[in-house]
Amino acid sequence: MTSDDNWLQWPFFDERHHELAHGLRAWCASTLAAVDHRDTDAACRDLVARLGAAGWLRVAVPMGPQGSWGGRWPAIDSRALCIVRETLASHDGLADFAFAMQGLGSGAISIAGSDALRLAYLPKVASGEAIAAFALSEPEAGSDVAAMSCAARLEGDSYVLDGSKTWISNGGIADFYCVFARTGEAPGARGISAFVVDADTPGLSISERIDVIAPHPLATLRFDNCRVPLTHRLGEAGQGFKIAMMTLDIFRASVAAAALGFARRALQEGLARARSRRMFGQTLGDLQLTQAALGEMATEIDAAALLTYRAAWLRDVKGVRTTREAAMAKMAATESAQRVIDRALQMYGGAGVVSGAPVEKLYREIRALRIYEGATEVQKLIIARELLKEAAAG
């Protein structure tokens, strides 16, 4: 057991988690270096296929009756999601993205899909045959999901969708989208429903591809008289917001885990630099300022890891709602990872800002995590609201 993985000895985990972590780490070391990242779309498709063929995507969906949904375990295990994302992120940010979006993109089907929808989509997600996407955000409805305007009207045995979605991960390469649209059963969040929309459905188009600092497939979707079968609705009409929040609650702690993976890699890079860089007749690591930085980096990583795996453990083992705990983990891990990576880059000096350098790539990767699936400011609001709700309940 090395200092990098001694956290696996914490009481949050059991033997299956240890096996998962060690098996995935070996696979990453032998496989991910072979992925060509020059074309982001092609690299993402390649990674989904590799992750599916190796069985790692089975962690992102439930098993189903007699294993019919393709999952590895009976239910989605939050600790396993976190272990996979932390491990992948420490090796390759796009690999982490590819895994995460298979789970998040199909999570609403796992939670609320009919048996027919689960059988039709989840095995293909688990095998890497189909690429999933989660279509929630809109130009004027990002953090405030209840303000969405994309609408779906019921016509006979179909819903007709009109409007747009933006910042959609896997937009443009996904085979299907879990789309949330206003159906009007009640005002605000109670009037939203969820649907599975195949990428080749007439009326669905990609209106814009979005380039960001850490290359991922992103796009704006447009729905124009897009007809979706009633059987593709997830759950009951008006339950879409609840389904979306349940999905995010499952996967939000794993965002924190991805940040941990980036931070642990940055600490490794910083330690290597501190030991090898000669200056003023000694190594960088001999300087007390460097030692202080390394001490702070290691402590911040462990603190964030404890919050992350506490949230995952509470959901898995205690079966309790973890909205507050997951928000704390997401906020703490992403913010501390930004500081850890910044310190590591500083240790590299000019070499740290060379395009393609490991710490330069980490610096770009972590910035997005502080925003997506709820920006840090939104996490603070969630935590405060949960505290106030608890206080009011006495």
C-alpha positions, 0 to 999 in steps of 0.5 A: 500500500502506497501513500497514494492509495492508503485512503482505500483502507478507510472504513468506507470501503469493502473488498469489492472496492479494493478490487475495483480500484486496483484493477482499474489502476492497472488497466489505466496504466496499460491502456490510456496512453494509447488513446489519440487525443487530437480529435476530441470527438473520436477520442471520446468515442474510443474511450467509451468503447474501451471502457465498455469492452473492459467492463468498467462502464458496468459500474455506471448502471444497475444490474437489473433482473437476472443482469438484464440491464448490464450493470455490475452490481444490483444498484448503482454504488456511489463509492464505486462511481467515486473510485472509478472517477478518481482513478480515471481523472488521475490518468486522463481527464477525457477518460473520466468525462467519458465514464461520467457521462455514460452514468449521468446521461443514462441515470434518469433511465436507471431511476425512472425508466420503464422496463422496456426503456431500461432493457433498450438503453442500459445494456448498450450504455454498459457495453459502450455501444451507445453514448448517453447525454443529459440535457438539462441546462438552457441558455436562461436556465442553468443553475436555476433549472426551474426556469427552463422554457424548453416545452413539450406538449402532449399530442395523442400518443406523442409529445412534441418538443420545442426549444433548446438546450445548451452546455450539453456534454456529449452533444453532437456525438451522443446516441440518445439524450435524456431531455427535461422539458416543461409540460405544464402540470404545475408552475415552476419545478413541478411542471417539468417532465423527462424524456429519452430522445434518440439523436436521429429523431426528426426535429432534433438538431445540433445548432452549435458545437462549443469549444472549452478550455479542457476539450470535451464534446459539448453542444447546443441542441435545438428541438423544432416540432420534435415528436417523441413517443409517449412511451419514452417519457421517464416516470410520470408527467411533472416528475422531471425535476425530481428525477433530475435532482435524484440523478444529480444527487447520485453523481454529484459526489463523483464530481468531487472524486474527479477533482480528487483524482486531478489533485492527487496527480498534481501532488505527484507531479509537484513531489517529482518536481520538488525532488528533481529540480536543482536550485541554489545548490539544493533541491526545490524540496529542500526549501521550506516554502516548498515543504509548506506548500506540499504539506498544505496540498496533502492536507487539503486532498485528505480533507476533501477525500473524507467529505467525498467518501462520507457522502458516498458511504452515507448514500450506499450504506445508510440509504439516506438523502445526501443533498447537503453532504454531496454539495459539501464534497463537491464544493470542497473538493473542486475548490481545494483541487484548484489550489493544489493544482495551482501550487503544483504548476507554480513549482514548475515555473515556466515549464508548467504553462507549456501547452500539453504539460501535465500540470497545464492540462490539469489546470484547464481540467479543474476549472470546469469542475468548479462550474458544472453540475452546480457551481460552487456558489450554488453548492453554498446555497444548497448547503445553507438551505438544507441547514435552514430546513433542518433547523426549522424542522427542530 
